[in-house]
Amino acid sequence: MSVLVVDVGGSNVKILATGQDQPRKFSSGPRMTANWMVSGVKELAGDWKYDVVSIGYPGLALCDRAVSEPPNLAPGWVGVDFQSAFGRPVKLINDATMQALGSYRGSKLLFLGLGTGLGSAMVVDGTAAPMELARLHKKGTYEDYVGAARLEKHGAKRWRKHVAKVVAHLSGALLPDNVVLGGGNVKKFKELPPGCRAGDNTNAFLSGFRLWEAAGTHSSHCRQQPRNKRNPGVKPSNRDRS
C-alpha cells in the first residue's frame, strides 16, 4: 500500500509519499481553503502513485473529519469529505497529534508545535490525545504568547522566554515525563528549555505512514457515520487561488 502524507500548516502544506525521499511543499496562509489545499496537493503529487492519504489537520478532527475550523486558514473545512475529494481512502487527524505520535518513545509525552500558532497533543502509554492548549487564557491565549506573530513582533530573544514560561506552566499542570518541541520555529532556539527535546518535522510523515499499518482500527461509530450531504467534498470557491 502506497501512502500519501499531507501535513497542513498555517504557512506551508508539505507532502511525502511512500518510496519518495524528499518532501514537497507549497505555501498556505489565511486565504487557503480546503479546495485550494486539495488542488495544490494533487498538482504537487501528480507524478507520485499512492493508494491512500493521511492528513495532518491544524484543528480538531474526529472520525477522519474536521470538526473545527483551522484558526490560521480560511474557513469552510468542517464537514468536507476528503475521501471524495481525493478519490481515495483518507485518514485525517490533528496535525500536532500526528507529530506527537511520530515523536513518541514511551511513557507520557507532551508535544508543543511552535509554528504559525501553537499545536498541542499528549501521548500516554501509546494512546494519543489531541489538545487545544493554545486556547487557554492567561492575559491572552498561550498562542498569543508563542505564535509566529509574537516572534515577529518582539524578536527571538523575548519570544524564547515566553516559550520557556509556557512550557513550565503546562508541564506543571500536565506532569509529562518528557516534552517535545516541534514546528518550524523550534530552530529559533540555541538551547531548549529544561526537560525538552526537539522534534523533527519528518515525524509527521512517519506517523502518517504508520496510521495505515493498523487500518480498520476505527470504531464502528466512525465507520457508520453518514457522509455530509451538504458538504460531500470540496467545491470551487471564488476565494481559491485568488
Backbone bond lengths (Angstrom), bond angles and torsions (degrees), N, CA, C in turn:
res aa  C-N    CA-C-N  psi(-1)  N-CA   C-N-CA  omega(-1)  CA-C   N-CA-C  phi
1 M - - - 1.469 - - 1.534 109.64 -
2 S 1.313 116.87 126.37 1.459 121.99 177.53 1.519 109.58 -97.09
3 V 1.326 116.23 131.00 1.460 122.72 -174.66 1.522 110.25 -113.94
4 L 1.317 115.98 134.52 1.457 121.41 169.88 1.527 107.02 -103.80
5 V 1.337 116.68 121.45 1.461 121.77 179.18 1.517 108.35 -103.27
6 V 1.333 115.70 130.05 1.454 122.77 -178.85 1.526 108.37 -120.15
7 D 1.315 116.82 117.68 1.465 122.67 179.51 1.529 107.58 -106.56
8 V 1.334 116.28 103.48 1.460 121.85 -175.47 1.531 109.16 -90.15
9 G 1.315 116.72 118.54 1.453 121.70 179.11 1.509 112.30 -120.96
10 G 1.310 115.96 171.19 1.457 120.56 179.88 1.511 114.05 -72.54
11 S 1.336 117.31 -18.29 1.463 121.48 179.67 1.526 113.01 -112.71
12 N 1.337 115.70 -35.11 1.463 120.61 -178.06 1.516 111.02 -142.73
13 V 1.332 115.87 155.75 1.461 123.35 167.33 1.520 106.33 -110.08
14 K 1.339 116.48 123.84 1.459 121.39 -177.89 1.517 109.04 -114.56
15 I 1.317 116.59 142.19 1.457 120.76 -178.73 1.526 110.76 -134.52
16 L 1.329 115.17 151.83 1.459 121.95 174.21 1.516 107.82 -154.45
17 A 1.316 116.74 140.94 1.467 121.50 -179.63 1.522 110.44 -118.75
18 T 1.312 115.49 157.24 1.457 122.01 176.02 1.530 110.19 -52.30
19 G 1.332 115.45 131.18 1.460 120.18 178.15 1.510 114.73 88.56
20 Q 1.351 117.11 -6.00 1.459 120.93 179.18 1.537 110.09 -98.82
21 D 1.318 116.06 147.88 1.466 120.80 -177.11 1.519 113.48 -98.15
22 Q 1.314 117.38 -30.63 1.455 121.02 -173.41 1.528 111.34 -117.90
23 P 1.340 117.38 125.46 1.468 119.66 174.59 1.526 110.56 -65.54
24 R 1.316 115.24 158.13 1.458 122.00 173.34 1.528 107.91 -121.36
25 K 1.320 116.74 157.91 1.461 118.55 -178.91 1.514 111.31 -151.52
26 F 1.343 114.35 159.66 1.457 121.19 170.13 1.518 107.79 -143.81
27 S 1.319 116.40 160.65 1.460 121.51 -174.31 1.525 111.02 -72.84
28 S 1.327 115.46 145.06 1.461 121.12 175.61 1.528 108.70 -111.04
29 G 1.334 118.59 -113.46 1.458 120.58 177.55 1.518 113.01 106.20
30 P 1.339 117.01 175.44 1.474 122.12 -171.51 1.520 115.34 -67.33
31 R 1.332 118.90 -9.20 1.459 120.51 179.08 1.522 112.32 -102.77
32 M 1.332 117.44 0.75 1.461 119.08 -176.35 1.527 111.25 -78.93
33 T 1.324 116.15 122.21 1.462 123.23 176.11 1.530 109.74 -92.98
34 A 1.326 115.60 173.52 1.458 120.30 175.95 1.527 110.96 -61.80
35 N 1.320 116.12 -39.58 1.464 120.50 179.49 1.523 111.34 -63.14
36 W 1.313 115.32 -42.19 1.467 120.95 178.20 1.527 109.34 -59.76
37 M 1.331 116.59 -45.38 1.457 120.75 -179.24 1.520 111.32 -61.07
38 V 1.334 116.98 -50.94 1.459 120.75 -177.69 1.526 110.63 -61.37
39 S 1.322 116.93 -45.48 1.466 120.39 -179.90 1.523 111.00 -62.03
40 G 1.336 116.12 -41.88 1.460 120.39 179.97 1.515 112.39 -65.08
41 V 1.331 116.55 -41.38 1.462 120.31 179.00 1.524 110.89 -65.40
42 K 1.322 116.96 -45.00 1.464 120.22 -179.75 1.531 110.67 -60.78
43 E 1.306 115.86 -41.04 1.467 119.41 179.98 1.521 111.07 -67.15
44 L 1.341 116.19 -44.95 1.462 120.45 -176.29 1.520 112.04 -69.30
45 A 1.338 116.32 -31.66 1.466 121.01 -179.03 1.522 111.65 -99.37
46 G 1.308 116.76 20.58 1.466 120.83 -173.31 1.510 114.88 -59.87
47 D 1.323 118.51 -29.75 1.461 120.94 -179.08 1.523 112.35 -100.45
48 W 1.347 117.37 8.88 1.463 121.35 176.20 1.527 109.98 -100.63
49 K 1.322 116.32 147.77 1.458 121.44 174.33 1.521 108.75 -102.19
50 Y 1.322 116.58 133.28 1.465 120.52 178.52 1.524 109.15 -152.97
51 D 1.328 114.46 146.43 1.461 121.47 -177.12 1.520 112.61 -99.86
52 V 1.336 116.89 -31.20 1.460 122.59 -176.34 1.521 108.42 -139.76
53 V 1.344 115.43 166.89 1.465 120.75 -175.99 1.532 109.78 -132.24
54 S 1.326 115.94 135.88 1.459 122.78 169.86 1.524 108.09 -112.51
55 I 1.322 116.93 133.39 1.463 121.16 -178.94 1.521 109.86 -123.97
56 G 1.319 116.02 126.32 1.454 122.16 169.41 1.517 107.67 -93.22
57 Y 1.329 116.45 114.81 1.468 122.58 -169.71 1.530 110.92 -109.15
58 P 1.335 119.09 131.34 1.468 121.78 -176.26 1.531 113.57 -81.98
59 G 1.313 116.32 56.58 1.454 123.09 179.18 1.513 108.81 -173.59
60 L 1.317 117.45 -178.82 1.456 120.72 178.55 1.523 110.38 -69.63
61 A 1.341 115.37 139.74 1.463 121.22 179.87 1.519 109.14 -136.56
62 L 1.335 116.09 144.17 1.453 122.21 178.78 1.524 109.08 -145.81
63 C 1.331 116.55 130.24 1.463 121.11 178.28 1.527 111.85 52.70
64 D 1.332 115.59 44.03 1.467 122.60 176.58 1.526 113.52 65.72
65 R 1.320 116.73 22.51 1.468 121.65 176.13 1.526 109.43 -128.34
66 A 1.326 116.44 146.08 1.461 121.35 172.56 1.523 108.60 -73.80
67 V 1.338 116.46 131.50 1.463 120.24 179.51 1.520 112.19 -118.81
68 S 1.320 117.14 2.05 1.466 121.10 170.39 1.524 107.69 -144.70
69 E 1.311 116.08 151.25 1.460 120.09 -179.96 1.529 110.36 -74.57
70 P 1.327 118.08 144.01 1.467 120.74 177.70 1.517 110.48 -70.72
71 P 1.329 118.59 128.76 1.460 120.57 -173.91 1.521 114.63 -66.32
72 N 1.329 118.12 -23.42 1.462 120.30 -174.11 1.530 113.42 -112.51
73 L 1.344 115.93 13.73 1.461 121.13 177.07 1.522 108.87 -127.01
74 A 1.326 117.12 175.75 1.461 120.99 178.06 1.532 109.79 -68.89
75 P 1.333 118.37 154.76 1.467 120.68 178.43 1.528 112.17 -74.37
76 G 1.346 115.39 173.35 1.456 120.90 175.67 1.512 114.86 105.92
77 W 1.327 118.60 14.16 1.461 122.22 -177.75 1.523 112.78 -89.50
78 V 1.319 117.12 -28.93 1.460 120.82 -175.94 1.532 110.50 -64.86
79 G 1.314 117.06 129.38 1.453 122.13 177.95 1.511 115.09 88.15
80 V 1.336 118.42 -7.24 1.461 120.18 179.73 1.536 109.79 -66.41
81 D 1.310 116.90 133.88 1.460 123.00 177.56 1.531 107.84 -91.54
82 F 1.325 115.80 93.71 1.456 119.84 -176.72 1.517 112.28 -70.90
83 Q 1.325 117.96 -23.27 1.459 120.04 175.75 1.519 110.25 -63.67
84 S 1.331 116.74 -43.33 1.459 119.95 176.49 1.525 110.84 -67.93
85 A 1.319 116.26 -37.59 1.463 120.33 -177.80 1.521 111.85 -64.36
86 F 1.343 116.72 -41.09 1.460 120.68 -179.26 1.525 112.33 -90.19
87 G 1.334 116.95 -16.22 1.452 119.92 -178.10 1.512 112.87 69.64
88 R 1.338 116.54 25.00 1.464 123.09 -179.48 1.518 109.11 -148.96
89 P 1.330 118.47 159.21 1.459 120.20 174.57 1.532 110.89 -58.83
90 V 1.329 116.04 139.70 1.463 121.45 -175.83 1.522 109.93 -130.92
91 K 1.324 116.24 136.38 1.456 122.83 167.28 1.521 106.98 -113.30
92 L 1.322 116.91 126.49 1.456 122.09 -177.93 1.519 109.22 -124.98
93 I 1.340 116.02 123.96 1.457 121.24 176.09 1.528 108.71 -134.09
94 N 1.314 115.88 164.61 1.458 121.22 176.86 1.530 110.07 -56.77
95 D 1.323 117.21 140.33 1.464 120.22 -174.50 1.523 112.84 -65.84
96 A 1.338 117.42 -37.75 1.461 119.65 177.69 1.526 110.68 -66.63
97 T 1.327 116.25 -36.36 1.464 120.18 176.90 1.515 110.41 -62.87
98 M 1.326 115.71 -39.54 1.459 119.96 178.39 1.530 110.63 -63.03
99 Q 1.332 116.71 -43.37 1.464 120.74 177.50 1.524 110.85 -64.42
100 A 1.338 116.37 -41.36 1.456 120.46 -177.93 1.525 111.25 -62.81
101 L 1.335 116.65 -44.78 1.460 120.38 179.60 1.521 111.70 -61.05
102 G 1.332 115.81 -38.66 1.456 119.56 178.72 1.511 113.59 -71.87
103 S 1.350 117.07 -20.05 1.467 122.30 -178.67 1.519 113.06 -95.44
104 Y 1.319 117.00 -8.95 1.463 121.54 -169.24 1.522 112.73 -71.51
105 R 1.339 114.98 133.44 1.474 121.12 177.90 1.519 111.88 -125.27
106 G 1.306 117.80 5.99 1.449 121.05 179.27 1.516 112.52 125.17
107 S 1.327 116.06 165.68 1.455 125.13 177.12 1.524 111.30 66.36
108 K 1.344 117.79 -130.14 1.465 122.57 -172.81 1.525 109.82 -124.19
109 L 1.320 116.05 112.50 1.468 122.52 -173.33 1.523 111.26 -112.55
110 L 1.320 116.20 133.75 1.464 122.89 168.43 1.515 107.93 -108.00
111 F 1.327 116.22 124.18 1.464 121.29 177.64 1.516 109.43 -110.14
112 L 1.333 115.96 131.05 1.463 122.29 175.42 1.520 108.13 -125.18
113 G 1.321 116.29 121.37 1.456 121.63 -178.72 1.512 111.62 -99.28
114 L 1.325 116.40 115.38 1.464 122.58 -177.27 1.520 109.37 -96.93
115 G 1.314 115.74 94.32 1.452 120.81 179.82 1.506 110.17 -133.96
116 T 1.345 117.04 -135.06 1.457 120.38 175.21 1.521 110.09 -57.88
117 G 1.333 115.98 -41.42 1.458 122.00 175.07 1.509 109.66 -121.85
118 L 1.330 116.73 -144.78 1.460 122.26 177.76 1.516 108.82 -129.22
119 G 1.321 116.59 111.00 1.450 121.12 174.96 1.517 109.78 -90.81
120 S 1.331 117.42 153.45 1.458 119.83 -178.62 1.513 110.77 -153.01
121 A 1.338 114.75 146.64 1.461 121.57 177.15 1.517 107.76 -164.03
122 M 1.327 115.35 159.02 1.459 120.92 172.95 1.524 109.06 -126.41
123 V 1.331 115.21 149.52 1.459 121.62 172.32 1.517 106.79 -127.16
124 V 1.326 116.39 121.40 1.457 122.23 -178.29 1.526 108.82 -123.64
125 D 1.316 115.98 118.09 1.465 121.70 -179.13 1.524 111.79 51.35
126 G 1.326 115.58 40.19 1.457 121.28 175.84 1.504 115.73 86.62
127 T 1.328 117.37 -6.06 1.459 120.92 179.60 1.522 109.99 -101.80
128 A 1.326 116.64 125.14 1.456 121.72 -176.45 1.517 111.31 -90.65
129 A 1.331 115.41 142.82 1.464 121.67 177.20 1.524 108.56 -132.49
130 P 1.346 117.78 109.84 1.467 119.66 175.28 1.520 110.04 -65.63
131 M 1.334 115.70 145.90 1.454 120.64 -178.45 1.520 109.45 -136.17
132 E 1.325 116.10 161.73 1.456 121.85 177.68 1.524 108.89 -124.66
133 L 1.319 115.96 55.65 1.463 121.56 -178.29 1.522 111.89 -65.89
134 A 1.319 116.80 -23.62 1.464 120.71 -180.00 1.519 112.31 -59.51
135 R 1.338 116.49 -25.75 1.465 120.37 -175.29 1.526 113.07 -85.59
136 L 1.341 117.70 -8.57 1.457 119.98 178.70 1.524 110.27 -65.11
137 H 1.310 115.79 144.72 1.463 120.45 -174.16 1.524 111.97 -105.03
138 K 1.293 114.03 140.08 1.467 122.56 167.98 1.528 106.53 -154.83
139 K 1.332 115.43 79.83 1.465 121.59 -171.42 1.526 109.24 58.14
140 G 1.297 116.10 50.30 1.452 123.34 -171.99 1.511 108.09 114.84
141 T 1.321 117.60 161.83 1.459 120.08 -179.14 1.528 110.22 -79.00
142 Y 1.328 115.46 161.75 1.460 119.29 175.68 1.525 110.72 -61.51
143 E 1.319 116.59 -32.54 1.458 119.29 176.52 1.521 111.56 -63.55
144 D 1.348 116.99 -35.57 1.463 120.44 176.08 1.527 111.08 -60.45
145 Y 1.332 116.47 -34.95 1.465 121.15 -176.76 1.520 113.02 -76.65
146 V 1.333 117.69 -34.77 1.465 119.14 -170.15 1.529 113.80 -124.39
147 G 1.323 118.23 5.08 1.457 120.84 177.97 1.517 112.48 -72.71
148 A 1.318 115.65 173.57 1.464 121.31 -177.13 1.518 112.16 -63.30
149 A 1.330 117.90 -31.35 1.469 120.36 179.95 1.524 111.09 -64.18
150 R 1.344 116.88 -40.74 1.466 120.01 178.33 1.526 110.76 -68.59
151 L 1.308 117.28 -37.49 1.462 120.97 176.92 1.515 110.89 -60.54
152 E 1.328 115.87 -45.61 1.466 120.11 -179.31 1.524 111.68 -67.57
153 K 1.320 116.58 -37.21 1.462 120.59 -175.59 1.522 112.94 -74.76
154 H 1.339 116.82 -41.68 1.461 120.15 -171.97 1.526 114.65 -108.57
155 G 1.313 117.54 -8.87 1.453 119.69 179.36 1.516 113.09 89.40
156 A 1.339 115.15 162.21 1.458 120.93 -171.65 1.523 113.04 -65.69
157 K 1.333 118.13 -38.34 1.463 120.43 -175.31 1.526 111.27 -62.28
158 R 1.308 116.76 -49.88 1.467 120.45 -179.82 1.523 111.03 -69.16
159 W 1.325 116.02 -37.65 1.462 120.80 178.56 1.520 111.03 -60.85
160 R 1.320 118.18 -41.72 1.463 121.66 179.26 1.527 111.02 -60.53
161 K 1.321 117.20 -37.23 1.468 120.70 177.78 1.520 110.55 -65.22
162 H 1.330 115.81 -40.22 1.466 119.45 177.80 1.529 110.75 -63.15
163 V 1.336 116.70 -43.17 1.462 120.23 179.49 1.521 110.37 -61.07
164 A 1.339 116.88 -44.25 1.462 120.51 -179.75 1.530 111.09 -60.23
165 K 1.332 117.46 -39.78 1.464 120.96 179.13 1.525 111.18 -67.06
166 V 1.338 116.34 -42.37 1.455 120.09 179.48 1.531 110.23 -64.23
167 V 1.321 117.20 -42.10 1.465 120.99 177.42 1.522 110.18 -59.80
168 A 1.334 116.78 -43.82 1.465 120.62 -179.46 1.526 111.32 -64.29
169 H 1.342 117.12 -42.64 1.462 120.73 -179.86 1.531 111.05 -63.10
170 L 1.331 116.42 -48.10 1.458 120.22 -176.33 1.527 111.75 -71.08
171 S 1.324 116.46 -36.04 1.467 119.19 177.56 1.521 110.83 -66.31
172 G 1.325 116.63 -38.06 1.449 120.25 178.41 1.514 112.55 -65.54
173 A 1.327 116.80 -31.27 1.463 120.64 -179.38 1.527 112.65 -83.91
174 L 1.339 117.19 -37.94 1.465 121.18 -171.52 1.526 114.02 -101.37
175 L 1.335 117.23 -16.32 1.465 123.39 175.57 1.534 113.42 54.23
176 P 1.327 118.09 52.98 1.469 119.27 176.52 1.521 110.58 -74.14
177 D 1.332 115.92 157.82 1.460 120.49 174.32 1.521 111.11 -80.04
178 N 1.320 116.35 -27.79 1.469 119.85 174.17 1.514 109.07 -153.92
179 V 1.322 114.31 155.95 1.460 122.12 -178.02 1.521 108.78 -122.13
180 V 1.308 115.82 130.48 1.466 120.88 175.80 1.520 108.37 -110.76
181 L 1.318 116.30 126.44 1.459 122.15 173.89 1.523 108.08 -101.61
182 G 1.323 116.21 119.63 1.450 120.99 179.72 1.512 110.87 -123.35
183 G 1.317 116.23 -165.12 1.459 120.38 -177.87 1.514 112.03 88.05
184 G 1.311 114.58 165.34 1.461 119.81 -173.87 1.507 115.20 -65.28
185 N 1.334 118.14 -25.95 1.465 119.80 -175.06 1.517 114.34 -88.71
186 V 1.328 117.72 -1.18 1.464 118.32 177.10 1.521 110.58 -63.49
187 K 1.312 116.78 -22.21 1.466 120.29 178.82 1.524 112.48 -69.39
188 K 1.317 117.25 -9.30 1.460 120.90 177.41 1.531 112.15 -75.06
189 F 1.321 116.89 -9.60 1.458 121.29 179.32 1.523 111.10 -90.85
190 K 1.317 116.03 133.49 1.455 121.12 168.88 1.528 109.05 -85.24
191 E 1.335 116.14 -36.16 1.458 122.90 177.24 1.521 107.71 -139.80
192 L 1.314 117.04 126.10 1.452 121.09 -176.08 1.530 111.19 -73.30
193 P 1.337 117.09 155.99 1.465 120.42 174.98 1.528 110.93 -57.22
194 P 1.335 117.78 154.91 1.473 120.79 -178.86 1.523 112.17 -55.56
195 G 1.324 115.02 139.19 1.456 120.86 177.36 1.505 115.35 80.99
196 C 1.328 117.70 4.86 1.468 121.69 -177.41 1.525 111.25 -108.88
197 R 1.314 115.53 151.05 1.457 121.30 167.93 1.524 108.25 -129.25
198 A 1.314 115.39 153.90 1.457 120.41 -177.11 1.524 110.84 -80.80
199 G 1.312 115.58 136.39 1.456 120.48 172.78 1.514 110.25 -83.15
200 D 1.286 115.39 179.34 1.460 121.90 179.43 1.517 107.10 -132.69
201 N 1.319 117.20 129.23 1.463 119.92 -178.55 1.523 112.86 -58.65
202 T 1.335 116.62 -23.68 1.458 119.16 178.96 1.529 111.28 -69.84
203 N 1.346 117.72 -14.88 1.462 120.34 177.98 1.524 111.56 -63.02
204 A 1.324 116.70 -29.92 1.460 119.79 177.16 1.528 110.15 -63.05
205 F 1.316 117.02 -39.73 1.462 120.11 178.57 1.525 110.69 -67.95
206 L 1.330 116.39 -42.07 1.460 120.31 178.37 1.525 110.49 -58.28
207 S 1.329 116.25 -45.77 1.464 120.80 178.94 1.525 111.28 -64.00
208 G 1.331 116.45 -40.85 1.462 120.57 179.46 1.515 112.89 -60.78
209 F 1.333 116.69 -37.73 1.461 119.92 175.91 1.527 110.56 -69.07
210 R 1.344 116.43 -39.79 1.461 120.69 -176.29 1.528 112.54 -68.97
211 L 1.330 117.43 -25.17 1.461 119.84 179.90 1.526 111.75 -56.44
212 W 1.326 116.03 -31.29 1.466 119.70 -176.40 1.518 112.48 -91.22
213 E 1.341 117.14 -5.78 1.462 119.65 176.05 1.525 110.47 -70.43
214 A 1.340 115.74 -25.23 1.468 120.99 179.42 1.517 109.49 -115.85
215 A 1.321 117.16 44.22 1.463 121.56 -178.39 1.521 110.50 -58.90
216 G 1.337 114.76 142.05 1.450 119.64 178.94 1.512 113.59 90.60
217 T 1.356 118.05 9.14 1.456 120.77 -178.15 1.511 112.34 -88.00
218 H 1.342 119.37 -3.05 1.457 120.82 177.61 1.527 109.77 -64.26
219 S 1.307 115.24 150.70 1.455 119.62 179.12 1.529 110.48 -70.72
220 S 1.350 115.49 162.41 1.455 119.28 178.19 1.516 111.17 -62.10
221 H 1.339 115.96 -29.32 1.464 119.24 177.62 1.527 110.91 -59.42
222 C 1.332 114.96 -44.06 1.461 118.81 179.33 1.524 110.84 -67.56
223 R 1.324 116.95 -41.05 1.464 119.00 -177.05 1.521 112.27 -65.77
224 Q 1.337 115.52 -28.71 1.454 118.42 -174.75 1.519 113.23 -92.65
225 Q 1.320 116.99 -2.09 1.455 117.89 -179.64 1.522 110.81 -64.09
226 P 1.328 118.57 129.99 1.459 120.89 178.75 1.511 111.14 -74.04
227 R 1.289 115.52 156.57 1.459 119.42 174.28 1.513 110.47 -68.59
228 N 1.294 115.04 148.68 1.454 120.51 178.74 1.523 108.37 -79.41
229 K 1.331 116.28 105.00 1.458 119.88 -175.89 1.524 112.10 -65.98
230 R 1.331 115.46 -23.43 1.464 118.82 -179.40 1.518 111.60 -79.55
231 N 1.311 117.00 -18.73 1.459 120.00 -179.08 1.524 108.90 -148.06
232 P 1.351 118.99 65.01 1.448 122.31 -172.56 1.510 114.54 -71.95
233 G 1.281 117.57 -15.47 1.453 121.05 179.67 1.507 108.93 -170.35
234 V 1.301 117.74 -173.20 1.450 119.64 178.24 1.507 110.19 -85.69
235 K 1.287 116.21 144.85 1.450 122.33 178.56 1.515 109.55 -127.00
236 P 1.335 117.80 155.33 1.454 119.76 179.80 1.523 110.91 -57.62
237 S 1.303 115.11 143.94 1.462 121.00 179.64 1.509 108.56 -133.63
238 N 1.328 116.68 146.00 1.465 118.77 179.24 1.519 111.99 -71.75
239 R 1.358 115.53 -4.96 1.462 118.81 175.11 1.518 110.62 -87.69
240 D 1.325 117.65 -18.14 1.468 120.51 -174.20 1.512 110.65 -70.10
241 R 1.349 112.32 127.71 1.473 121.89 174.06 1.519 113.26 55.81
242 S 1.333 119.07 17.26 1.451 119.86 178.89 1.508 110.70 -92.82
